[in-house]
Amino acid sequence: MKAVICGAGIGGLALAQRLDTIGWDVVVLERSPAPRTQGYMIDFFGPGFDAAEAMGVLPRLHEVGYTVTEMTYRDDEGRRRAGLGFDQFAKVVDGRLISIMRPDLERSLREYLSDRVDLRYGAALTGVENHPDGVRVTVNGDTLEADLLVGADGIHSTVRGLVFSEERDFLRHLGFHTAAWIFTDPEFRAEVAGGLTLTDTMTRQLGFYALRGDQVAVFAVHRTDERTLPADPRERVRQEYASLGWLAPRALAACPPAAQMYYDQVAQVELPQWSRDRVTLIGDACQAVSVVAGQGASLAIAGAYILADRLSAEPSIESALAEYERVLRPVVAEKQEVGRKGVRWFVPETRWDLLARRAALHLARLPLLDRFVMAAVAGKQSAIIS
């Protein structure tokens, strides 16, 4: 059996590894000319953590991950306003948690691919002929025949657009844009070392992580009703966050050109079906939960693992695709709901919401209430990887 996977991100690489393990021929097509280095820090836990353990990649993730001790909110003078120890969050997931940069997670998965996987960069998918018994794809003017095409190409999926419908039909915009970049500044790094430092601000927020090599990772999110992306992301970021104080001006001065930063809208994907004939979708292409909910990377790896498992166990590709969606869709729906409920607190719109978030974080430090608050953030912990 042969699979073509469109997208060499987290979900695509995880699926390539699993399909190769069960004996499939695998071709991975990636539009970018090389692995992407843009991205932000994620808290990796949940079903993807279980899948990574089963795949044997978990020790490597621990090696490249970071120890985050605390999340703190600071005002424009750098004064602490609220915070929460990561040990409290880790308790909710039984310590099965890694803080890791998205590019490092992607690189780790790529390292675990065998030489049998045909990984092609600079490969743009332009056409799909989908049939009940196979699929033909056009890439860079050539054609490939396969038994299955998998769209693992993100929230703006080319495969979804070619096979299912227009993007606007399935994207639920949550009212934010987000950006991320990395820069080197030893003094800045020393100011934020040991944890996640967030600005205690309304309508817009910056977050800082200390990385290895005197580097700092910046995560930015601001409220907007715009559904299109700006022509100049760097200029938009500098304008949106110009009013913030403390370390913000230094971070904004280090904001790189668009090609060296991550910028996108915050949205969810709600698709009535994830498969059509011999084409299916995984990861953000069909199940984006958004940065508000988190766990997107975890669900992408879990989805890849479950899909490969079903393709190995079921009597037909069609029944495998149906089982994959049956198992994973309820979990995705629950995480999306958690994300929509958390929008109000993610970046407060009013002074009242800001104060309420501070109060909730203080309460989360109390016995018994800590698990309740953390569970509200993380959602249900579903054991779907066996």
KEVEXZA-950227 format. One record per residue (C-alpha): residue in one letter; x, y, z. Coordinates in steps of 0.02 Angstrom, whole numbers, plus 50000, padded with zeros to 5 digits. Example, Ala and Ser with C-alpha at 12.3 -4.5 7.8 and 13.67 -1.06 7.14 Angstrom:
residues 2
a506154977550390;s506844994750357;
This chain:
residues 386
m500005000050000;k500585017749962;a500155034150048;v500535051949996;i500555063950143;c500415082350106;g501305092050243;a502935088550337;g502345096150500;i502005087450664;g500515076950607;g501245072550437;l502915066850507;a502095056650645;l500975047950519;a502415044650400;q503375036050539;r501895025250589;l501395020350412;d503195015750371;t503225004950528;i501714994850471;g502434992050298;w501695005850189;d502665015150055;v502615033450105;v502935049650011;v502875066050109;l502635082050010;e503085098650090;r502805115250001;s504145124450099;p505915122950028;a506615117250196;p506035113050373;r505215128150455;t506085136150603;q504665147750655;g503535143050798;y503155144950981;m503275135351144;i501915122551176;d501425112451328;f501405094851260;f500275082651354;g498725072151330;p498445058651197;g499905064551091;f501065061851239;d500445043851251;a500685041551064;a502445048851068;e502875036551206;a502195021851105;m503185027850953;g504815028351053;v505115046951025;l504715052751202;p506515051851270;r507085063451130;l505695075751171;h506265076251352;e508035080051291;v507545095051185;g506135101151298;y506205114251435;t505815114751620;v504535128451652;t504285131751837;e502975145351838;m501825156051734;t501805174251790;y500865189651735;r501785206351751;d501205224251724;d502045238251625;e503255241051768;g503755222851778;r502815220051942;r502055202951970;r500145203251967;a499705184751965;g500485167951934;l500355149251943;g501635135651971;f501785122951830;d501855109151959;q500015112251992;f499615109851808;a500745094651798;k499755086351938;v498185086451832;v499065076651694;d500035065451815;g501675073751771;r501565068451589;l501995085651520;i503405093051417;s503655111351371;i504435111251198;m504645122851049;r503595117550900;p505105117150782;d506025105850905;l504545093950914;e504465093550725;r506345090550712;s506265076350836;l504915067550736;r505915070150576;e507445062150657;y506425046350689;l505975043750505;s506815029350417;d507705031550250;r506255022150168;v505135037450185;d505235048650031;l505245066250107;r505165079949975;y505345098450012;g504855111849887;a503465100349826;a501865110049792;l500255100049772;t499175107349633;g497915094049587;v496985078949657;e495985065649565;n495055056049699;h494235039249664;p493465025549772;d494945014049737;g496415026149733;v497035043849710;r498135053149587;v499015069149638;t499925082249537;v501485089649615;n502735101049528;g502015095649360;d502215076949393;t500905064349447;l500925051549587;e499745036749609;a499315030949784;d498045021149884;l497805035550005;l498105054350011;v498225062350182;g498095081150205;a499205085550352;d499485103050287;g498795113950425;i497355125550455;h497455132850278;s497525115350201;t497775114050013;v497085096350014;r495515101850104;g495255115749979;l495485104449828;v494435089849889;f493155096650013;s492755115049990;e493335132850012;e494245137450172;r492945150350225;d491625136750240;f492515128050384;l493535140950481;r492815147750643;h493785163750678;l493985166350866;g494375184850859;f496275184750875;h497865185650774;t499465178050842;a501325179450807;a502945171650868;w504785174950844;i506485171450924;f507925183350959;t509565183351054;d509765194651206;p510695188151362;e510045201851479;f508245199751420;r508395180951440;a509005182951619;e507455193351659;v506255179551606;a507245163851646;g506375149051725;g504595151551670;l503285158851555;t503165177651580;l501585186051513;t501045204151506;d499565207551619;t498645217451487;m496965219251400;t496575215851215;r498395211351177;q499715200951263;l501545196251245;g502325180651320;f504175177051343;y505145160651365;a507015159151399;l507835147051277;r509575139651264;g510985149851193;d510415166651265;q508875166251155;v507115172051197;a505505165551119;v504105178251102;f502275173751087;a501045187551041;v499145187651029;h497925201951004;r496065203950978;t495465208250803;d493955204850694;e495035204250537;r494955187550447;t496335191550324;l498175192550366;p499155208950353;a500315212150207;d501715216450329;p501575205850488;r503075213850572;e502385231450552;r500675225650615;v501465217850769;r502465233450808;q500905244250792;e499765232850894;y500935231051043;a501765248251042;s500805253951198;l501495239851309;g502875243551433;w504245234551530;l505145222351412;a503935224351267;p504885238151173;r506475227651168;a505515212451106;l504655222750971;a506305230350915;a506935212550888;c505405207250785;p506115200150621;p505465201350441;a503935191050396;a504945176650324;q505775173750493;m504225174750604;y502595165450627;y500975175150601;d499195168550580;q497415170550636;v496745160750784;a495375149350719;q494595132250731;v494135120350590;e492425112350594;l492225099850453;p490685088650437;q491745074050378;w493615071150379;s493725058750234;r493085057450057;d493445041749955;r495345039549965;v495755056550041;t495785060250226;l496385074350339;i497335074750503;g497935088050623;d497425106150601;a496795102650425;c495215095150501;q495315097050689;a496135113650732;v495715117750912;s496695134250914;v498075140951023;v496725146051149;a496315127751184;g498065121151159;q498415102651126;g498415104950937;a500105096350920;s499565082751042;l497975079150944;a498935079150779;i500125065550840;a498715055850921;g497705056950761;a499165050750659;y499435036150777;i497595031250778;l497435032650589;a498945021350559;d498325009150691;r496625007750607;l497405006050434;s498374991250504;a496914983150593;e495374986250485;p494924975450333;s494814990450215;i495445008250199;e493645014450203;s493255006050369;a494915012150440;l494515030150397;a492795028650475;e493525021350636;y494875034650645;e493565048350641;r492385039450760;v493725038050893;l494505055350878;r493075067050832;p492265067551007;v493945071751085;v494245085750961;a492495092750986;e492755093351175;k494435102551158;q493665114951037;e492285118551162;v493585121351298;g494455133751184;r492875143551145;k492465144751330;g494225150751368;v494235165151243;r493605177551374;w495075174151489;f496445170951361;v496655189451324;p495415199451430;e494425212751340;t493895222651494;r494665227851659;w493395216951749;d493935201351652;l495755205351690;l495405206351877;a494345190551870;r495785181051788;r496965186851926;a495735180852057;a495535163851972;l497405161351971;h497515165452156;l496125152952193;a497005139752089;r498385139452219;l497195133252353;p496985114652392;l495525106152302;l495225121252191;d496855118952096;r496285103252006;f494615111151963;v495415126551883;m496745116551791;a495455104151726;a494455118751658;v495995124351561;a496555107251500;g494865098951476;k494555080351496;q496025068551489;s495525055251365;a496435038551356;i496255034751170;i497985027651135;s498165009151177;
